[in-house]
Amino acid sequence: MLLAAVEYARPTSLADALAALGRSENARALAGGQTLINVMKARAAQPDLLVDLADVAELRGISESSGSLEIGAMTTYSQLMDSSDVFGTRPVLSRVAGEIADVQVRNRGTIGGNVCLSDPTNHFPPLMVSMNASFTIVGPSGERTVNAGEFFQGVYITAVEPGELLTKITIPPAQGDGFAAVTIGKDGTCIVNAAATRNGETRFAIGCVGAVPVTSLDDIDPPSDVHGSAEYRRHLAKILVDRAIAEAGG
Amino acid sequence: MNITVTVNGETYERDVDPRRLLIHFIRDDLDLTGSHVGCDTGNCGACTILYNGDAVKSCMLLAVQADGAKIETVESLSANGELDGLQQAFSDHHALQCGYCTPGMLMSAKHLLDHNASPTEGEIRKGIQGNICRCTGYVNIVEAIKAASK
C-alpha cells in the first residue's frame, strides 16, 4: 500500500523530539507503529510529519525500586515479557504482554503506544487503572504527572495533548494482581477484559464496556456487535471481575 | 531520504521516500522478492523478516525506520543453492502446499529456534501465531519446525 506523503524525523533526545513535534500541528509520534502505520494505510490518520521515537533513550528502560516499577514508554511487549524486574515484581504485566497479538507485533508494539491509543479493547488500560499507575507527560511547558483514572479520557483520547509525549509509567507497589479476558481467538482482540489489584483493598477495572476503563459493575452500558451483545458483555464483565479479583487474592 | 541498510550481509545505500513501506523497499528497490505481501494489514505474516534479530512484519515498518538496521530475509537461509536445515525440514515434511506463506513461516521459525533451540509443540504454535497458512497446513509446519529443532 502506498501511504499518503509524509515527512519523517528521527530525533535522538527528548528535547529534539518535542521540538520536532512542535514543527507541525499535524505531527504524530511514531512508537512501534503496529497501529499507526495501518491507520495511515487506511487514510484514517494523515499526519504530515512522523516523529520516530526509536532513538530517544529517555523513553526506554525499566527500573524497580522498593516494589515500585518505572517503565519507559517505548518498552516493547517482548521486553515486558523478558524483564526480570517486571516478572519479579508484577508478573501479570509480563503475562498480559505475552497475550497481545503475536510474536512480530510484540517485538515492535510498545506499552506507551498501547495506552496512548486508548482503544477500549486494549489490554493495558484496565490494568493501568487497577494498578493505580501514574503517567509522566512532557511537553513544551514542562513535565506533569497524571493518574490512570484521568489519563484515559475517551475512545482514542488521552491526557497527552498535541505536542506532548508520554515518557514513562510508574506503578506503585501492591500485594497482588489479576487479569482475565474473553478474546476473539487465542491472544486476539478482547471482547471484555477485567483487571484487579490488591493493596489492602482490592481495586478493579473493566475494559471493552465503555469508552474508558470502568471501575463499577453498576450501570455499565456496553456496546453490542457481532462478537457479543450488550447483555452478554454485562454477563462477562461480572464473571471476569470475579476471576481477576480471585487471581489478585482479594 | 538517504538510508543505509544491511540486508543479508550486504550493505545498501538508497534514496527512499519516507512513505515507502519496508516490504516494498526490500521487494522492489532491492529486488529481493522472497518476502511476500499477503494482507498488507499486519495480520498474515507473509512479509516477516528479521530486523536486528527480531521477527517483524515488514508491511508495518517504513523503509526509513530501517536506516542503520541489520535485516535478514528468507534469501539469507540457503547458501550456494543448498537448503538450510529448516528449509530442508519444510521440504521433508511437506510443510507447504501453495507456498505463499512459507517465507514468513521460515523466518518466524528461525526467530523461534534462534531464541529457543528445543521448543515444545505449544511453543512452536505460539511462535508461528503471527503467520497465517490458508492451505491450513499447520500440522506439517509444526512437525517440520520440531524436526529442525534440537
HADDOCK unambig.tbl for C-alpha pairs under 7 A between the chains (distance, minus, plus):
assign (segid A and resid 1 and name CA) (segid B and resid 40 and name CA) 6.95 0.50 0.50
assign (segid A and resid 2 and name CA) (segid B and resid 19 and name CA) 7.00 0.50 0.50
assign (segid A and resid 2 and name CA) (segid B and resid 20 and name CA) 6.76 0.50 0.50
assign (segid A and resid 3 and name CA) (segid B and resid 19 and name CA) 5.43 0.50 0.50
assign (segid A and resid 4 and name CA) (segid B and resid 19 and name CA) 6.75 0.50 0.50
assign (segid A and resid 5 and name CA) (segid B and resid 19 and name CA) 5.82 0.50 0.50
assign (segid A and resid 6 and name CA) (segid B and resid 18 and name CA) 6.38 0.50 0.50
assign (segid A and resid 6 and name CA) (segid B and resid 19 and name CA) 5.94 0.50 0.50
assign (segid A and resid 7 and name CA) (segid B and resid 18 and name CA) 6.22 0.50 0.50
assign (segid A and resid 8 and name CA) (segid B and resid 18 and name CA) 6.07 0.50 0.50
assign (segid A and resid 33 and name CA) (segid B and resid 60 and name CA) 6.63 0.50 0.50
assign (segid A and resid 33 and name CA) (segid B and resid 61 and name CA) 6.92 0.50 0.50
assign (segid A and resid 34 and name CA) (segid B and resid 60 and name CA) 6.17 0.50 0.50
assign (segid A and resid 37 and name CA) (segid B and resid 60 and name CA) 5.81 0.50 0.50
assign (segid A and resid 38 and name CA) (segid B and resid 41 and name CA) 6.09 0.50 0.50
assign (segid A and resid 38 and name CA) (segid B and resid 60 and name CA) 6.89 0.50 0.50
assign (segid A and resid 102 and name CA) (segid B and resid 129 and name CA) 5.62 0.50 0.50
assign (segid A and resid 102 and name CA) (segid B and resid 130 and name CA) 4.83 0.50 0.50
assign (segid A and resid 103 and name CA) (segid B and resid 127 and name CA) 6.42 0.50 0.50
assign (segid A and resid 103 and name CA) (segid B and resid 130 and name CA) 6.31 0.50 0.50
assign (segid A and resid 104 and name CA) (segid B and resid 55 and name CA) 5.23 0.50 0.50
assign (segid A and resid 104 and name CA) (segid B and resid 56 and name CA) 4.36 0.50 0.50
assign (segid A and resid 104 and name CA) (segid B and resid 57 and name CA) 6.07 0.50 0.50
assign (segid A and resid 104 and name CA) (segid B and resid 130 and name CA) 6.57 0.50 0.50
assign (segid A and resid 105 and name CA) (segid B and resid 56 and name CA) 6.81 0.50 0.50
assign (segid A and resid 107 and name CA) (segid B and resid 54 and name CA) 6.49 0.50 0.50
assign (segid A and resid 107 and name CA) (segid B and resid 55 and name CA) 6.98 0.50 0.50
assign (segid A and resid 107 and name CA) (segid B and resid 56 and name CA) 6.69 0.50 0.50
